């Protein structure tokens, strides 16, 4: 399925960003051992870490690996459990959509106003922020797919 490929691709980009986080931190440590520093390296470690987090959301949600409190769900009958899952997934879709909308506005205004990092790296902020928007967009697609599966009984519910 095309969505599985999109989630997997986002996860691979997250893995690369995670490795880049490690490399920037190690580089920062090594450079400091020689009594110097590279301006903005800590900022880039943060940018890569945020990219890792947001781009991995969709695949982990799709695999049902997010942390869930299922005490109430386990006590319900299958039909009531399905309705509660639909309600919770619809609420998640609303929340993720809300975040995505305002994250998109944030990137747009950062681009329009040429907002840059206050740190020595002076990176245009829309560049690292775009990973947030892309990650939330793919995550929203994952939540929407789960909602359709629940509504049309494709997720193991009778």
C-alpha positions, 0 to 999 in steps of 0.5 A, spaced: 500 500 500 502 507 498 501 509 505 505 504 508 511 506 503 510 513 505 510 511 513 516 507 512 520 513 508 518 518 513 521 513 518 527 512 514 528 519 514 527 520 521 533 514 522 538 518 518 536 525 522 537 520 529 544 518 526 545 526 524 543 528 531 549 523 534 554 525 529 553 532 531 553 531 538 560 527 538 563 532 533 561 537 538 564 533 544 571 532 540 571 539 537 571 541 545 576 537 547 581 541 542 579 547 546 574 550 540 567 550 538 563 550 532 558 555 532 550 553 532 552 545 532 548 544 538 542 548 534 543 543 529 543 537 534 536 539 536 533 540 529 535 533 527 532 531 534 526 534 532 526 531 525 527 524 528 521 525 533 516 528 528 517 524 522 517 517 526 510 519 529 506 516 523 509 509 522 509 508 530 502 510 530 501 505 524 504 499 527 500 501 534 506 502 538 504 509 541 504 508 549 496 507 550 492 506 557 488 501 555 485 499 562 478 502 560 478 498 553 480 492 555 474 492 560 469 493 554 465 489 549 468 489 542 462 493 539 463 498 545 471 498 544 470 499 537 466 506 538 470 508 543 476 507 539 473 511 533 471 517 538 478 517 540 481 516 533 476 522 531 479 526 537 486 525 535 485 527 528 482 533 530 488 535 535 493 533 529 489 537 524 489 543 529 497 542 530 498 541 523 494 548 521 498 552 526 505 549 524 503 550 517 502 557 519 508 558 523 513 555 517 509 560 512 510 566 517 517 564 518 519 564 511 515 570 509 518 574 515 525 571 513 526 569 521 532 566 523 535 562 529 538 567 534 544 562 535 550 563 531 548 558 526 543 564 523 539 558 520 532 560 516 527 557 521 523 555 516 528 550 514 528 546 520 520 547 522 518 544 515 520 537 518 515 538 524 509 540 518 511 534 514 511 529 520 505 532 522 502 531 515 504 524 515 501 523 522 495 526 520 494 521 514 496 515 519 490 517 524 485 518 518 487 511 515 486 508 522 479 512 523 477 509 516 479 502 518 475 503 524 469 505 521 469 500 515 471 495 520 477 493 517 481 493 523 479 486 526 472 488 529 466 484 527 
